[in-house]
Amino acid sequence: MKTLILIVALLGTGYVASFAQAEQATTTQGDTANTFHPVMTPEQLAEKRTKLYEKRLGLNSVQYKNFYAIELDYWQQYQKIKKSIANPEPEQMQRLNDDMNAEIKKILTPVQVQKFEAMIPNPPKPTDKQ
């Protein structure tokens, strides 16, 4: 009986230790806010999003390559901004998004543009504060 309890305790300790190491390995350097999110490179992010939009918009091979290039450029710029500025201005990030969306719309058909616009979250409209 004591042996069984000892084995269970050792297995439990090993499980907890391995979980803690796996969690630590997936964080960004010096970033404690993203504790449970794996670190993805700009290339991985661009590939993931391009595949998503390929399915949703029915991108052809030329559109896929162009979409990937636009996404890659976006994620590289995003990474530069985040590394250089701890808390970038929302307006700066919105401009980056708007520029990316404008480039994407150039490579899409009119039907795809309509689908794409339906997927983009609508920014809040300014209200008059009186």
Secondary structure by P-SEA (a helix, b strand, c coil): caaaaaaaaaaaaaaaaaaaaaaaaacccccccccccccccaaaaaaaaaaaaaaaccccaaaaaaaaaaaaaaaaaaaaaaaacccccaaaaaaaaaaaaaaaaaaccaaaaaaaaaaccccccccccc
